[in-house]
Structure formats: C-alpha cells, structure tokens
C-alpha cells in the first residue's frame, strides 16, 4: 500500500508504527459557523481513509478536534448575544449532524481545546524550559530559527522565509517568523496561566492534544492543503523541539474545493452549506469523485451529474436487494467466487491502496452496477446476484455510501408473488393494484 507523504513529497510504502493498528489525527473545525462543502471534503475523505483501513483489518484510533477557543467564536458570540460556550456547542452539534447526514462515522475521539487547557499550558511551559519559547509581557512566542528543518513540509527555505517576510509590527518578537503560543487577553473567554490570563495560539493546540492523547509519533496527520503552512509546519516545529520527531510518519493533505472556479470562502460569501444540500449521498459521491490531492470545482451542472449518478446507484441497489428479498433468495455470508466480481473487487482494493484513489474506486463501483443491471432479470441467477450484492455492500461501506431501504415484510412477499401471478395470468387490474401497493412500500 502506498501513500503520498506531503512531508517527503513522494509516494511511500505505508507501514504502521504498531502492528495492525493505526493512529490518525485530522485537524477539525473552528466551531463558529455551519460548514460548507469545502470544509466537508477532508471530513469525508479521511472518514473514507479510516473505513478502508478498517476494511483491511486494521484497528484505527481516529481523533479529530474541535477548536472552541478563537477570535471568530468570540466575535460570533458578541454578534449573536450568546456566550462563547453556547456558540461552540451550537456549531459542534450542527457539525456532527452534517457528518451523520453525510454518513461519516462519528464514533471517533473529539477533544476540545477548552478541555485540554492544563495540558496545553504545561506543553508551552516545557517549550520555554527547553529554550524553544520565550515570554514577553504575558505573551509567549516560539523561536522558529532554532528548528533547522523548519519549512520542510511546505518546501520553504528558512532563510528565504525570513528575508521575504513582511516587516513585523510586533516589536516583542525576536524574529518576524516566531509564532504565538500564548496570547494575553481579557477579551472573551480566557484562562489563568503562569504567563498571563489569556488563551493559547492556534498552532499549539493540535500538537498539544496529539501529545497528550497518543504520547508518541502517530501514523497519519491529515487536513486541507491550506493547513500545510503555517499551521502544520508549526506543529512539526514544536514536536521536534520537545520530542525530536516530526509528529507523524505520513502527512496527507487534500486539495481545496472552488465554486465556479473561484476560491470558496465564507468571507467572500460564495459558499454552499452542507446543511442546505438536499442530496447528501450525491454530495459525498461528488467529494470522492476526484483524487483527494487534486483541486475540485463545484458548479451546478457537475453536481447535478452526481445527483443522477447517485439516483442510478440507489435504484440498482434497491432493485437488487428487493428482488432477492421478495423472491426469498437472499443469502448472507457468501464467498465471492464469480471471476468478474473478483476482478472488480481486486481492482477496487488495488486503486484504494494506490494513495486512496477514490475516483478509480468509483469507476469500479460503476462497473459493478453495470454487471448487476445486465444480470438482474436472468432466471435462476440468485447465487450470482447474492455475490454481487455482497460486493456492492462492501464497496459502498468503504466509500461511506448508504441507501435507506425498507424492511421487507411477509405481506410484501405475498403481494409480490400475487403481482407476478396476476401479470402471468394477464389479470392486469389486479396486477396494477398489487404493483401500487409495492410502490407505496418503496419496493418497486
């Protein structure tokens, strides 16, 4: 299995630190607003990464945080006449609702910055004690120039960064590149510390929580491409300062989502909120339709294409599932023996193992749907169809695609058989009545 490591800028053979176990951390949202589809891309992609590793038999410890201390949260609280806690809780719940609607797993660990304040303060103090950070008038800054490898993740040279940096208006800093670990403030929510009353800088929050949760270097650290510099670069710097490792063995970054070829941004107002998208599974399919490292452009026509693709998939799945159920030929725990199906499964696994190529994985899914539709009405073909359904469920489970289906009752089976008999006997009036009942139940 190969993963493109953003830190080394090359494909690398993946090997977990612990046998059959994987530790993943993905930067989570700052909870001051609803998420848009650009925010949803890393959420959906890394949920799929987790699903595939679990499909391969790994035990995955998946962690993604909530930044519930931030200037934007404070401003939102002022604007909406709410407390910062009320704002963050409102949008945490909204975020988790969006995840559920997108069929993302939500049983992962969800640390909040406010819950880790004592450890963040201790983490900063350790950096000060080791000479990698310094205090000035209640603020604390990190000494970037002490990290020789600084800039490696984002492929930037330290000397070039220093010479090319803008004149810093903060005379407290030893270098314009030094970043804030602790900010003295009495505006909004704040916390007591040995440095001052204030709150932590964003760049020290995730690395502190990773340090406390995992107590070691992790396998994968993920997030959007926009986090490579300075956020992830600064995380690595702090980890090297305290532990002499790069925080994660593999760094993964997804490309951004644009809107009609323009940058999608809340500040620009050209965003589509996840909660406002009616076809959530079509959205998930769309977000996985392009390789995760490539940029993705949203426009109405392209999205509508995936709405239609999802409708085709949903129709085929239900048609196959209900046919087997109503014909009382549904079987579980089959081994996939058919060579065509085995070839599709092999291709699906192969492309997912090649840096999680979900675009080609969807191609495998479409090939499977084509085979199903060609075979679904063949007589005495139930053994093949059950194998096809098993494979279809496997692929959809990994990609996180979920069809909501009705439970088939005994009365449904009776009506189905009576409908077939009525059609065969050319009793079209009765056949239409029975067909209408089955349609109302969502079975035809």
C-alpha positions, 0 to 999 in steps of 0.5 A, spaced: 500 500 500 502 506 498 501 513 500 503 520 498 507 523 504 506 531 503 512 531 508 517 527 503 513 529 497 513 522 494 509 516 494 511 511 500 510 504 502 505 505 508 507 501 514 504 502 521 508 504 527 504 498 531 502 492 528 495 492 525 493 498 528 493 505 526 493 512 529 490 518 525 489 525 527 485 530 522 485 537 524 477 539 525 473 545 525 473 552 528 466 551 531 463 558 529 459 557 523 455 551 519 460 548 514 460 548 507 462 543 502 469 545 502 470 544 509 466 537 508 471 534 503 477 532 508 471 530 513 469 525 508 475 523 505 479 521 511 472 518 514 473 514 507 481 513 509 479 510 516 473 505 513 478 502 508 483 501 513 478 498 517 476 494 511 483 491 511 483 489 518 486 494 521 484 497 528 484 505 527 484 510 533 481 516 529 481 523 533 479 529 530 478 536 534 474 541 535 477 548 536 472 552 541 477 557 543 478 563 537 477 570 535 471 568 530 467 564 536 468 570 540 466 575 535 460 570 533 458 570 540 458 578 541 454 578 534 449 573 536 448 575 544 450 568 546 456 566 550 462 563 547 460 556 550 453 556 547 456 558 540 461 552 540 456 547 542 451 550 537 456 549 531 459 542 534 452 539 534 450 542 527 457 539 525 456 532 527 449 532 524 452 534 517 457 528 518 451 523 520 447 526 514 453 525 510 454 518 513 461 519 516 462 515 522 462 519 528 464 514 533 471 517 533 475 521 539 473 529 539 477 533 544 476 540 545 481 545 546 477 548 552 478 541 555 485 540 554 487 547 557 492 544 563 495 540 558 496 545 553 499 550 558 504 545 561 506 543 553 508 551 552 511 551 559 516 545 557 517 549 550 520 555 554 524 550 559 527 547 553 529 554 550 524 553 544 519 559 547 520 565 550 515 570 554 514 577 553 509 581 557 504 575 558 505 573 551 509 567 549 512 566 542 516 560 539 523 561 536 522 558 529 530 559 527 532 554 532 528 548 528 533 547 522 528 543 518 523 548 519 519 549 512 520 542 510 513 540 509 511 546 505 518 546 501 520 553 504 527 555 505 528 558 512 532 563 510 528 565 504 522 565 509 525 570 513 528 575 508 521 575 504 517 576 510 513 582 511 516 587 516 513 585 523 509 590 527 510 586 533 516 589 536 516 583 542 518 578 537 525 576 536 524 574 529 518 576 524 517 568 523 516 566 531 509 564 532 504 565 538 503 560 543 500 564 548 496 570 547 494 575 553 487 577 553 481 579 557 477 579 551 472 573 551 473 567 554 480 566 557 484 562 562 489 563 568 496 561 566 503 562 569 504 567 563 498 571 563 490 570 563 489 569 556 488 563 551 493 559 547 495 560 539 492 556 534 498 552 532 499 549 539 493 546 540 493 540 535 500 538 537 498 539 544 492 534 544 496 529 539 501 529 545 497 528 550 492 523 547 497 518 543 504 520 547 508 518 541 509 519 533 502 517 530 501 514 523 497 519 519 496 527 520 491 529 515 487 536 513 486 541 507 492 543 503 491 550 506 493 547 513 500 545 510 503 552 512 503 555 517 499 551 521 502 544 520 509 546 519 508 549 526 506 543 529 512 539 526 516 545 529 514 544 536 514 536 536 521 536 534 523 541 539 520 537 545 520 530 542 525 530 536 520 527 531 516 530 526 509 528 529 507 523 524 510 518 519 505 520 513 502 527 512 496 527 507 493 533 505 487 534 500 486 539 495 481 545 496 474 545 493 472 552 488 465 554 486 465 556 479 472 556 479 473 561 484 476 560 491 470 558 496 470 562 502 465 564 507 468 571 507 467 572 500 460 569 501 460 564 495 459 558 499 454 552 499 452 549 506 452 542 507 446 543 511 442 546 505 444 540 500 438 536 499 442 530 496 447 528 501 449 521 498 450 525 491 454 530 495 459 525 498 459 521 491 461 528 488 467 529 494 470 522 492 469 523 485 476 526 484 483 524 487 483 527 494 490 531 492 487 534 486 483 541 486 475 540 485 470 545 482 463 545 484 458 548 479 451 546 478 451 542 472 457 537 475 453 536 481 447 535 478 451 529 474 452 526 481 445 527 483 443 522 477 449 518 478 447 517 485 439 516 483 442 510 478 446 507 484 440 507 489 435 504 484 440 498 482 441 497 489 434 497 491 432 493 485 437 488 487 436 487 494 428 487 493 428 482 488 432 477 492 428 479 498 421 478 495 423 472 491 426 469 498 433 468 495 437 472 499 443 469 502 448 472 507 455 470 508 457 468 501 464 467 498 465 471 492 467 466 487 464 469 480 471 471 476 468 478 474 466 480 481 473 478 483 476 482 478 472 488 480 473 487 487 481 486 486 481 492 482 477 496 487 482 494 493 488 495 488 486 503 486 484 504 494 491 502 496 494 506 490 494 513 495 486 512 496 484 513 489 477 514 490 475 516 483 478 509 480 474 506 486 468 509 483 469 507 476 469 500 479 463 501 483 460 503 476 462 497 473 459 493 478 452 496 477 453 495 470 454 487 471 448 487 476 443 491 471 445 486 465 444 480 470 438 482 474 432 479 470 436 472 468 432 466 471 435 462 476 441 467 477 440 468 485 447 465 487 450 470 482 446 476 484 447 474 492 455 475 490 454 481 487 450 484 492 455 482 497 460 486 493 456 492 492 455 492 500 462 492 501 464 497 496 459 502 498 461 501 506 468 503 504 466 509 500 461 511 506 455 510 501 448 508 504 441 507 501 435 507 506 431 501 504 425 498 507 424 492 511 421 487 507 415 484 510 411 477 509 405 481 506 410 484 501 412 477 499 405 475 498 403 481 494 409 480 490 408 473 488 400 475 487 403 481 482 407 476 478 401 471 478 396 476 476 401 479 470 402 471 468 395 470 468 394 477 464 389 479 470 392 486 469 387 490 474 389 486 479 396 486 477 396 494 477 393 494 484 398 489 487 404 493 483 401 500 487 401 497 493 409 495 492 410 502 490 407 505 496 412 500 500 418 503 496 419 496 493 418 497 486 
